[in-house]
């Protein structure tokens, strides 16, 4: 009874303002940008080289490494001190292949590949520590203690140093199943993975002295733990979670299907034990693809996604994602398109699903009332198209300010439905506007929805 009264009061309170604003929103061109937008960043001209790894130390300072093009070419270390708005070449090494970069703090960092180089003064100087190692992945837990893996059958395996990378000892070898990836949560607990004919994930609880089979028949593309018990790894189009240190793993479902194509999570970034972001999927829009961002705020029970602002064109999927706190984050791709950056945690609107629910050609363009309405925080928005068209759905607040473009896609005729998640918005009245463009014709329709938390 109390909930019903609360809903009625909300509807009554907002109705007058809602209907007064409706004509303005129907014909509006938003004067202010969406809040929390991502914006695009660019790498300098690398003459054909591609970025192969990126890391940020805080909201301002970041490093990236590029590959070489020929044996005599140089691999590069790039640095930014202004959040990625500008990158400059910090170091160049002729003849080396760079694979991985890792920083322990503002001063101490490592780059591994064909050889290991190190800085102890924030990139002012880089010194070759060991030119004879072959590193595919590395994980340092202190300035002295670290591991690397090399997947080659005869010379590969897991290698350990207690001398900051000067000297290494082999801890594990499995021949043709030598690992290509390593993740150390701390100096005792870690995981390795190989993508051989018989892939597997192995775990150590004693700093690499023993590696025991953890998962058979799968490898991880990325793995992350927020404490010694709670972690996630990605395999194929799936995400798996453990709450007991990897003894058991449970499948988690990512939204994909229709125009949303998943290629598997390329990378995770954890803000806390409940909030993770990830990349590894794209939206196909007409003949183009655009990267998307996955997010969960409940430990992976539900995953949502968002498409960065429509003024950004970064072909997806993204390859690297990192958040240094809840507000400052980056998602970058290989190639020449750079990446995107947010200083406010990304856009406030997250989608749980977008699918075509009917291919039957309707008789008219139409935007349906969202359901449920009022809602908290999820609701479904349905619309129909009579022919192949460009369709946009835009969310506005009660003042007419644009909150987010929820959809900007070229779609075939049929009926569609979007799951809208408003967990980043406050209670109130909102409007959603459908704009359909087919050649010179344009159809628009706006409806009201009420969010009650």
C-alpha positions as CSV (number, residue, x, y, z in Angstrom):
1,X,0.0,0.0,0.0
2,X,2.8,2.4,0.9
3,X,4.7,1.6,-2.3
4,X,1.5,2.2,-4.4
5,X,0.9,5.6,-2.7
6,X,4.6,6.5,-3.3
7,X,4.2,5.8,-7.0
8,X,1.0,7.8,-7.3
9,X,2.7,10.8,-5.5
10,X,5.6,10.7,-8.0
11,X,3.3,10.5,-11.0
12,X,1.2,13.4,-9.7
13,X,4.2,15.5,-8.8
14,X,5.9,15.2,-12.2
15,X,2.9,15.1,-14.5
16,X,2.5,18.9,-14.9
17,X,6.1,19.5,-15.7
18,X,6.3,16.4,-17.9
19,X,3.5,17.4,-20.3
20,X,4.7,21.0,-20.4
21,X,8.1,19.9,-21.6
22,X,7.0,17.3,-24.0
23,X,6.6,19.6,-27.1
24,X,10.1,21.1,-26.5
25,X,11.7,17.7,-26.3
26,X,10.0,16.4,-29.4
27,X,11.6,19.2,-31.4
28,X,14.8,19.7,-29.4
29,X,18.4,19.7,-30.5
30,X,20.3,19.2,-27.3
31,X,22.3,22.3,-26.3
32,X,24.4,20.4,-23.7
33,X,26.3,17.2,-24.0
34,X,25.5,14.0,-22.2
35,X,26.8,13.8,-18.7
36,X,29.7,11.5,-18.0
37,X,30.7,11.1,-21.7
38,X,33.7,9.3,-22.9
39,X,35.9,11.3,-25.3
40,X,38.3,10.1,-27.9
41,X,42.1,10.1,-27.6
42,X,44.8,9.5,-30.2
43,X,48.3,8.1,-30.3
44,X,51.0,9.9,-32.2
45,X,52.0,8.7,-35.7
46,X,53.9,5.5,-35.1
47,X,54.7,4.8,-38.8
48,X,52.7,1.6,-38.9
49,X,53.6,0.3,-35.4
50,X,50.8,-1.0,-33.2
51,X,50.2,-0.5,-29.5
52,X,50.5,-3.9,-27.7
53,X,50.1,-3.0,-24.1
54,X,49.0,0.0,-22.0
55,X,49.0,0.8,-18.2
56,X,48.0,3.8,-16.2
57,X,49.5,4.6,-12.8
58,X,47.0,7.3,-11.8
59,X,44.6,9.7,-13.4
60,X,47.4,11.5,-15.2
61,X,50.3,9.2,-15.9
62,X,50.3,6.3,-18.3
63,X,52.6,4.2,-20.4
64,X,52.2,2.2,-23.7
65,X,54.5,0.0,-25.7
66,X,54.5,-0.6,-29.5
67,X,55.8,-3.4,-31.6
68,X,58.6,-3.3,-34.2
69,X,57.9,-3.8,-37.9
70,X,61.2,-5.4,-38.9
71,X,64.1,-7.1,-37.2
72,X,66.1,-3.8,-37.5
73,X,63.2,-1.6,-36.5
74,X,62.7,0.0,-33.1
75,X,60.1,-0.9,-30.5
76,X,58.8,2.1,-28.6
77,X,57.7,3.1,-25.0
78,X,55.3,6.0,-25.0
79,X,54.3,8.1,-22.0
80,X,51.5,10.5,-21.1
81,X,51.4,12.9,-18.2
82,X,48.0,14.5,-19.0
83,X,45.6,11.5,-18.8
84,X,46.3,10.3,-22.4
85,X,45.4,13.5,-24.2
86,X,49.0,13.7,-25.4
87,X,51.5,10.9,-25.8
88,X,55.2,11.2,-26.5
89,X,57.9,8.7,-27.2
90,X,59.7,8.0,-24.0
91,X,62.2,5.3,-25.1
92,X,63.2,3.4,-28.3
93,X,65.0,0.1,-28.5
94,X,66.3,-1.2,-31.7
95,X,65.9,-4.9,-32.5
96,X,63.8,-5.7,-29.4
97,X,60.2,-7.0,-29.4
98,X,58.1,-5.6,-26.6
99,X,55.2,-7.7,-25.2
100,X,54.3,-6.5,-21.7
101,X,54.7,-3.4,-19.5
102,X,54.2,-3.3,-15.8
103,X,54.8,-0.6,-13.1
104,X,55.0,-1.3,-9.4
105,X,54.8,2.4,-8.5
106,X,55.5,5.8,-10.0
107,X,59.2,5.0,-10.3
108,X,59.7,1.3,-10.9
109,X,58.6,-0.3,-14.2
110,X,59.5,-3.3,-16.4
111,X,59.1,-4.0,-20.1
112,X,59.5,-7.6,-21.2
113,X,59.8,-9.2,-24.6
114,X,63.1,-10.3,-26.2
115,X,64.9,-9.1,-23.2
116,X,63.9,-7.3,-20.0
117,X,64.4,-3.5,-19.5
118,X,63.7,-1.6,-16.3
119,X,63.3,2.0,-15.0
120,X,63.7,3.1,-11.4
121,X,63.0,6.8,-12.1
122,X,59.7,7.0,-13.8
123,X,61.0,6.5,-17.3
124,X,63.8,9.0,-17.3
125,X,66.1,6.2,-17.9
126,X,65.5,2.6,-19.1
127,X,68.2,0.0,-18.6
128,X,68.6,-3.5,-20.0
129,X,68.5,-5.9,-17.1
130,X,68.7,-9.2,-19.0
131,X,69.0,-9.3,-22.8
132,X,68.8,-13.1,-23.1
133,X,65.3,-13.8,-21.7
134,X,62.2,-14.4,-23.9
135,X,59.1,-13.0,-22.2
136,X,55.5,-13.5,-23.3
137,X,53.9,-12.3,-20.1
138,X,55.3,-11.1,-16.8
139,X,54.2,-10.4,-13.2
140,X,56.3,-8.5,-10.6
141,X,55.1,-8.3,-7.1
142,X,58.1,-6.2,-5.7
143,X,61.2,-4.6,-7.1
144,X,63.1,-7.9,-6.6
145,X,60.4,-10.6,-7.0
146,X,58.8,-11.5,-10.3
147,X,57.8,-14.2,-12.8
148,X,57.6,-14.5,-16.5
149,X,56.3,-17.1,-18.9
150,X,57.5,-18.2,-22.4
151,X,55.3,-20.7,-24.3
152,X,58.1,-22.2,-26.5
153,X,58.2,-26.1,-26.1
154,X,61.9,-26.5,-25.3
155,X,63.2,-23.3,-23.8
156,X,59.9,-22.1,-22.3
157,X,58.0,-22.5,-19.0
158,X,57.6,-20.4,-15.8
159,X,60.7,-18.5,-14.6
160,X,61.3,-16.7,-11.3
161,X,63.6,-13.9,-10.1
162,X,64.5,-12.7,-6.7
163,X,67.1,-10.3,-8.0
164,X,64.9,-7.8,-9.8
165,X,65.2,-9.6,-13.2
166,X,69.0,-10.0,-13.4
167,X,68.9,-13.7,-12.8
168,X,66.1,-16.2,-13.4
169,X,65.4,-19.8,-12.5
170,X,63.0,-22.1,-14.2
171,X,60.1,-23.2,-11.9
172,X,57.9,-25.2,-14.3
173,X,58.1,-26.7,-17.8
174,X,55.4,-28.6,-19.7
175,X,56.9,-28.9,-23.1
176,X,54.3,-28.2,-25.8
177,X,51.9,-27.1,-23.1
178,X,54.1,-24.4,-21.7
179,X,52.1,-21.3,-20.5
180,X,51.7,-18.1,-22.4
181,X,50.0,-16.1,-19.6
182,X,50.7,-15.6,-15.9
183,X,48.9,-13.7,-13.2
184,X,50.2,-13.4,-9.7
185,X,47.7,-12.1,-7.2
186,X,50.4,-11.9,-4.5
187,X,53.8,-13.5,-3.9
188,X,52.1,-16.9,-3.1
189,X,49.0,-17.2,-5.2
190,X,48.9,-17.1,-9.0
191,X,47.6,-18.6,-12.2
192,X,49.1,-19.6,-15.5
193,X,47.4,-20.5,-18.8
194,X,48.3,-22.1,-22.1
195,X,46.3,-22.2,-25.3
196,X,47.7,-25.5,-26.7
197,X,45.9,-28.5,-28.2
198,X,44.9,-29.4,-24.6
199,X,44.4,-25.9,-22.9
200,X,44.5,-25.6,-19.1
201,X,44.7,-23.2,-16.2
202,X,47.1,-24.0,-13.4
203,X,47.4,-22.5,-9.9
204,X,50.2,-22.0,-7.4
205,X,49.8,-21.3,-3.7
206,X,53.5,-21.4,-2.9
207,X,55.0,-18.8,-5.1
208,X,55.4,-21.0,-8.2
209,X,57.2,-24.0,-6.6
210,X,54.2,-26.1,-7.6
211,X,51.6,-25.5,-10.3
212,X,48.5,-27.7,-9.9
213,X,45.8,-28.2,-12.5
214,X,42.9,-25.8,-11.8
215,X,40.8,-25.9,-15.0
216,X,41.1,-28.5,-17.8
217,X,40.1,-27.8,-21.4
218,X,40.1,-24.1,-21.1
219,X,42.5,-21.2,-21.0
220,X,42.0,-17.6,-19.9
221,X,42.2,-14.6,-22.1
222,X,42.3,-12.4,-18.9
223,X,42.0,-13.1,-15.2
224,X,41.6,-10.8,-12.2
225,X,41.2,-11.2,-8.5
226,X,39.9,-8.6,-6.0
227,X,41.0,-10.7,-3.0
228,X,42.5,-14.1,-2.5
229,X,39.1,-15.8,-2.9
230,X,37.2,-13.7,-5.4
231,X,38.2,-13.7,-9.0
232,X,37.0,-13.9,-12.7
233,X,38.5,-15.2,-15.9
234,X,37.3,-15.1,-19.5
235,X,37.2,-18.0,-21.9
236,X,35.5,-17.9,-25.3
237,X,32.4,-15.7,-25.0
238,X,32.0,-16.5,-21.3
239,X,33.0,-15.2,-17.9
240,X,33.6,-17.4,-14.9
241,X,33.7,-16.4,-11.3
242,X,35.1,-18.0,-8.2
243,X,34.4,-17.1,-4.5
244,X,36.7,-19.8,-3.1
245,X,40.1,-19.1,-4.7
246,X,39.4,-21.1,-7.8
247,X,38.3,-24.4,-6.3
248,X,35.0,-23.9,-8.1
249,X,34.1,-21.6,-11.0
250,X,30.6,-20.5,-12.0
251,X,29.5,-19.3,-15.4
252,X,28.3,-15.7,-15.7
253,X,26.2,-14.5,-18.7
254,X,27.3,-11.5,-20.7
255,X,24.7,-9.7,-22.9
256,X,25.3,-10.4,-26.6
257,X,23.3,-11.5,-29.6
258,X,21.7,-9.7,-32.6
259,X,23.9,-6.7,-33.5
260,X,26.0,-7.2,-30.4
261,X,28.9,-9.5,-31.1
262,X,31.2,-10.8,-28.4
263,X,34.7,-12.1,-29.2
264,X,35.4,-12.9,-25.5
265,X,36.7,-10.6,-22.8
266,X,40.0,-9.1,-23.8
267,X,40.7,-7.4,-20.4
268,X,39.0,-6.7,-17.0
269,X,39.4,-3.7,-14.7
270,X,38.2,-4.0,-11.1
271,X,37.2,-0.9,-9.1
272,X,36.1,-3.1,-6.1
273,X,34.8,-6.6,-5.4
274,X,31.4,-5.6,-6.8
275,X,32.2,-3.3,-9.7
276,X,34.2,-4.5,-12.7
277,X,34.5,-3.2,-16.2
278,X,35.5,-5.3,-19.3
279,X,36.0,-5.1,-23.0
280,X,35.7,-7.6,-25.8
281,X,32.6,-7.0,-27.8
282,X,31.3,-4.7,-30.5
283,X,28.0,-3.3,-32.0
284,X,27.6,-3.7,-35.7
285,X,26.1,-0.5,-37.1
286,X,25.4,-0.6,-40.8
287,X,28.8,-1.6,-42.3
288,X,30.8,-0.4,-39.3
289,X,31.6,-1.8,-35.9
290,X,32.0,0.1,-32.6
291,X,33.5,-1.1,-29.4
292,X,31.4,-1.3,-26.2
293,X,32.1,-1.4,-22.5
294,X,30.8,-4.1,-20.2
295,X,30.1,-3.4,-16.5
296,X,28.8,-5.2,-13.4
297,X,28.0,-3.5,-10.1
298,X,27.0,-6.7,-8.3
299,X,29.9,-8.9,-8.7
300,X,28.9,-10.3,-12.0
301,X,25.3,-11.4,-11.2
302,X,24.2,-9.0,-13.9
303,X,26.4,-7.6,-16.7
304,X,25.3,-4.5,-18.7
305,X,27.0,-2.6,-21.5
306,X,27.2,0.9,-23.0
307,X,28.1,2.3,-26.4
308,X,30.4,5.3,-26.0
309,X,29.2,8.7,-27.3
310,X,28.2,8.6,-31.0
311,X,30.7,11.3,-31.9
312,X,33.4,8.7,-31.2
313,X,34.5,6.3,-33.9
314,X,36.8,3.6,-32.5
315,X,36.3,0.3,-34.4
316,X,35.7,-2.4,-31.8
317,X,36.3,-4.4,-30.0
318,X,38.6,-2.6,-27.5
319,X,41.7,-4.4,-26.5
320,X,42.7,-2.7,-23.2
321,X,40.7,-1.2,-20.4
322,X,41.8,0.3,-17.1
323,X,40.2,2.3,-14.3
324,X,42.5,3.9,-11.7
325,X,39.4,4.8,-9.6
326,X,35.6,4.9,-10.1
327,X,35.8,8.0,-12.3
328,X,39.0,7.8,-14.4
329,X,39.1,5.2,-17.0
330,X,40.4,4.3,-20.5
331,X,39.6,1.8,-23.2
332,X,42.1,1.5,-26.1
333,X,42.3,-0.6,-29.3
334,X,45.1,-1.8,-31.5
335,X,45.9,0.2,-34.6
336,X,45.6,3.8,-35.4
337,X,42.3,4.8,-33.6
338,X,43.7,5.4,-30.1
339,X,41.0,5.0,-27.5
340,X,38.6,6.7,-25.2
341,X,38.8,8.3,-21.8
342,X,36.3,9.3,-19.1
343,X,36.8,11.4,-15.9
344,X,33.3,10.7,-14.5
345,X,33.0,6.9,-14.7
346,X,31.5,6.8,-18.2
347,X,28.0,7.4,-19.3
348,X,25.2,7.0,-16.7
349,X,23.1,4.8,-18.9
350,X,23.8,1.0,-19.2
351,X,21.9,-1.4,-21.4
352,X,21.3,-5.0,-20.3
353,X,20.1,-6.3,-23.7
354,X,19.3,-5.2,-27.3
355,X,17.6,-7.6,-29.6
356,X,15.3,-7.9,-32.5
357,X,12.2,-9.7,-31.2
358,X,10.3,-9.9,-34.5
359,X,11.2,-9.9,-38.2
360,X,7.6,-9.4,-39.3
361,X,7.4,-6.1,-41.2
362,X,5.0,-3.8,-39.3
363,X,2.6,-1.3,-40.9
364,X,3.9,1.8,-39.1
365,X,6.8,3.2,-37.2
366,X,6.0,3.1,-33.6
367,X,7.5,3.7,-30.1
368,X,5.9,1.8,-27.3
369,X,5.4,2.7,-23.7
370,X,8.3,1.3,-21.6
371,X,7.5,-1.5,-19.2
372,X,7.4,-1.6,-16.3
373,X,6.7,2.0,-15.6
374,X,7.4,3.3,-13.0
375,X,10.6,1.3,-12.8
376,X,13.7,0.7,-10.6
377,X,16.2,0.5,-12.1
378,X,15.5,-1.7,-15.2
379,X,12.8,-1.2,-17.8
380,X,12.3,-2.3,-21.5
381,X,11.8,0.1,-24.4
382,X,10.2,-1.4,-27.5
383,X,9.9,0.1,-31.0
384,X,9.2,-1.0,-34.6
385,X,10.4,-0.1,-38.0
386,X,8.6,-0.5,-41.3
387,X,11.8,-0.5,-43.4
388,X,15.6,-0.5,-43.0
389,X,16.3,2.8,-41.3
390,X,18.7,4.7,-39.0
391,X,17.1,4.6,-35.6
392,X,18.1,6.7,-32.5
393,X,16.8,6.6,-29.0
394,X,17.8,9.5,-26.8
395,X,17.1,9.9,-23.1
396,X,16.3,13.3,-21.6
397,X,15.7,14.5,-18.0
398,X,12.8,16.6,-16.9
399,X,14.5,19.9,-17.9
400,X,15.0,18.7,-21.5
401,X,18.7,18.1,-21.0
402,X,20.0,15.1,-23.1
403,X,21.3,12.4,-20.7
404,X,22.4,9.7,-23.2
405,X,21.9,8.4,-26.7
406,X,20.8,4.9,-25.9
407,X,20.8,3.7,-29.6
408,X,22.2,5.0,-32.8
409,X,22.1,2.1,-35.3
410,X,21.0,1.2,-38.9
411,X,18.4,-1.6,-38.5
412,X,16.3,-3.8,-40.7
413,X,12.5,-3.7,-40.6
414,X,11.0,-5.4,-37.5
415,X,10.3,-5.0,-33.8
416,X,13.1,-4.3,-31.3
417,X,13.5,-4.1,-27.6
418,X,16.2,-2.6,-25.4
419,X,16.7,-3.3,-21.7
420,X,17.5,0.1,-20.1
421,X,19.4,0.2,-16.8
422,X,19.1,3.5,-14.9
423,X,21.2,2.7,-11.9
424,X,23.3,5.8,-12.6
425,X,20.4,8.1,-12.5
426,X,18.4,9.6,-9.7
427,X,14.6,9.3,-9.1
428,X,12.5,11.4,-11.4
429,X,10.7,11.8,-14.7
430,X,12.6,11.1,-17.9
431,X,11.7,11.1,-21.6
432,X,12.8,8.8,-24.3
433,X,12.7,9.9,-27.9
434,X,12.8,7.7,-31.0
435,X,14.1,9.3,-34.2
436,X,13.9,7.2,-37.4
437,X,15.5,8.4,-40.7
438,X,14.9,6.8,-44.0
439,X,16.3,8.9,-46.8
440,X,14.5,12.3,-46.6
441,X,11.8,11.0,-44.3
442,X,12.0,11.3,-40.6
443,X,9.7,9.9,-37.8
444,X,9.9,11.0,-34.2
445,X,8.0,10.0,-31.1
446,X,8.6,10.7,-27.4
447,X,7.3,9.0,-24.3
448,X,7.6,9.6,-20.6
449,X,8.9,7.2,-18.0
450,X,9.3,7.5,-14.2
451,X,12.2,6.2,-12.2
452,X,11.5,5.6,-8.5
453,X,14.3,4.4,-6.2
